[in-house]
Amino acid sequence: MNNLQKSKFGFWSIVLLGINSIIGTGIFLLPNKAYALVGSASLGVIIFDAILAGCIALCFAEAAGFFTRNGGPYLYAKHSLGDFLGFEVGVLKWAVVIIAWATMAVGFATALGAAIPSLGNEHMRNIIATVVIIVFTIVNIAGVQATKMLNNLITISKLIPLLFFIAIGIFFINGSNFTPVFPHDVYQAGSFSHAAVLMFFAYTGFEAIAIAAEDMENPKKNLPRAIITVMIIVSLMYVLILGICIGISGTNLAVEKAPIQAAFGQILGPVGSLFVLAGTLLSMGGINMAD
């Protein structure tokens, strides 16, 4: 029994799983698009999304406190709305995860091909995406202990570049870059909501944390606390990352294809860009692991 308990996800392993499920390509690739829509007000957009996602996450946290079984959203819908709607939610979640994992596997292969041109052709992308799916499937089949160890390692590894970016970048912020400036010098109606929908993608993933509740220690107690902890950590990191990107790049942020990589490159040169590129690849690999 003790060995079985040790193999399960403890509180901090659940937190790392949640962070791994959320932090992926969104925060690396979307800040420029939000800035292009509403300028420095994009910082308000990401705070708005943090509050919105946090409210939804609180509902999941409360529901997670009633169950110890696997299922997550499917289980909650089934018990509150009946078997039919529970079935619908379960099937939709299953379909979404299949599509999401396929997309993330191809996304990882594409990003790797961009970093290493010899791996960038279509044939190599297909091979890499297939290998990613096979490897993580094998890890999953190997059991909870193997999954937990690899998830913890990948999550910590992908957080390191982001934490370095925050710790160093905060000293290079130019306050004048936060002067309210809208693209074309005028606010376009609907651009805030457009940016909010766009940036909300960066917060998705928390709803999947509870799906494997039976593989977690004391899920009734640990899952609600872990979901809340995850959302606080992720929200703080997102606000700091976007704020630093704006503070360093200013209006150039709107045209940067890889905003964090470009901002860190301005500070540390090619070494900074490569460091963030490694973090991007680890993040995309981590999302594949979580899926």
Secondary structure, 3 states (H helix, E strand, C coil): CHHHHHHCECHHHHHHHHHHHHCCCHHHHCHHHHHHHHHHHHHHHHHHHHHHHHHHHHHHHHHHCCCCCCCCHHHHHHHHHCHHHHHHHHHHHHHHHHHHHHHHHHHHHHHHHHHCHHHCCHHHHHHHHHHHHHHHHHHHHHCHHHHHHHHHHHHHHHHHHHHHHHHHHHHHCCHHHHCCCCHHHCCCCCHHHHHHHHHHHHHCCHHHHHHHHHHECCHHHHHHHHHHHHHHHHHHHHHHHHHHHHHHHHHHHHHCCCHHHHHHHHHHCHHHHHHHHHHHHHHHHHHHHHC
